[in-house]
Amino acid sequence: MGRLDGQVAMVTGAGTGIGAAIARTLAREGAYVAVTDINEEGARQVAEEIRQSDGVAESWRLDVTRKADNVAVMDAVVAKWGRLDIVCPNAGVSTMNWVKDLTEEEWDYNFNVNTKGVFFTCQAAIPHMIRQGGGRIIITASMAGHRAVPLLAHYAASKWAVIGFGLSLAVEVGKYNIKVNLICPGFVRTSMQEREIVWEGQLRGMDPEAVRAEYVSKTPLGRIEEPQDVANAVLLLCLPEADFITGAVLDVTGGAHLT
């Protein structure tokens, strides 16, 4: 038996990277998983992988920046499986630039997905969780959400906002037995990070491999973080042993947030 047997989970940005790892991990523990992503094909592939491993999953295309899309997908998940126990607002984007060169379009792109998207996903989930007597919301933030990050000021600002939102939400919905926690990853091996390594190299006049080595040197545990490291932390917050944890901001960085 899995530790999440019979529970229903919904993960955004689950077509690749951290979201895909979260979806697979929750499914391995017996949860029915709604795999959602703006990349419909990516979400479909992850859901199919889960089913081939004897898990239960369905995929939905979801643009988290559209309120109506969040409501429609959440309603569809509940219509299919009857409840909604775990929601992981994980979809995120990044660009890199010096503030002096940053465009309004870059600023809005980061905030629309990283901040407004989290707001819409949480808002759509809350009524379902209230009706069933509780639930868990685990937001993917970032260690950039509580530190200074040159070249990522706009991204960091969007994640600082997410942490403030999540902590405030935890207080608001605690009376409904809804727990809200946040995970702050560090330097994670994803396609988004690979793009960032190239961008940072270009902006700082460095070889991408030198940038990668710098990330490792800034991580006390001495390696690049894997998506599974983040997924493992999400799972911990889904277990009965975490029933009295809400409003936590958990750094899962190998110590990189300390350097």
TAGIJO-V968873 format. One record per backbone hydrogen bond with DSSP energy under -1.0 kcal/mol. NH is the residue of the N-H (numbers start at 1). CO is the residue of the C=O. Records with the same first field share a line. If there is no record, write none. Layout:
# TAGIJO-V968873
NH = CO / CO
This chain:
# TAGIJO-V968873
4 = 29
5 = 2
6 = 30
7 = 4
9 = 32
10 = 86
11 = 34
12 = 88
14 = 36
20 = 16
21 = 17
22 = 18
23 = 19
24 = 20
25 = 21
26 = 22
27 = 23
28 = 24
29 = 25
30 = 27
31 = 26
32 = 7
33 = 56
34 = 9
35 = 58
36 = 11
37 = 60
40 = 38
43 = 39
44 = 40
45 = 41
46 = 42
47 = 43
48 = 44
49 = 45
50 = 46
51 = 47
52 = 48
54 = 51
55 = 50
58 = 33
60 = 35
62 = 37
66 = 63
70 = 66
71 = 67
72 = 68
73 = 69
74 = 70
75 = 71
76 = 72
77 = 73
78 = 74
79 = 75
80 = 76
81 = 77
82 = 78
85 = 8
86 = 8
87 = 136
88 = 10
90 = 88
97 = 151
101 = 98
107 = 103
108 = 104
109 = 105
110 = 106
111 = 107
112 = 108
113 = 109
114 = 110
115 = 111
116 = 111
117 = 112
119 = 115
120 = 116
121 = 117
122 = 118
123 = 119
124 = 120
125 = 121
126 = 122
129 = 125
130 = 126
131 = 127
132 = 128
134 = 129
135 = 177
136 = 85
137 = 179
138 = 87
139 = 181
140 = 89
141 = 183
143 = 185
145 = 142
146 = 143
152 = 149
156 = 152
157 = 153
158 = 154
159 = 155
160 = 156
161 = 157
162 = 158
163 = 159
164 = 160
165 = 161
166 = 162
167 = 163
168 = 164
169 = 165
170 = 166
171 = 167
172 = 168
173 = 169
176 = 173
177 = 174
178 = 173
179 = 135
181 = 137
182 = 248
183 = 139
184 = 250
188 = 186
189 = 225
190 = 188
194 = 190
195 = 191
196 = 192
197 = 193
198 = 194
199 = 195
200 = 196
201 = 197
202 = 198
203 = 199
204 = 200
206 = 201
211 = 207
212 = 208
213 = 209
214 = 210
215 = 211
216 = 212
217 = 213
218 = 214
219 = 216
221 = 254
222 = 219
225 = 187
229 = 226
231 = 227
232 = 228
233 = 229
234 = 230
235 = 231
236 = 232
237 = 233
238 = 235
242 = 239
243 = 240
245 = 242
247 = 180
250 = 182
252 = 184
256 = 253
258 = 255
259 = 256
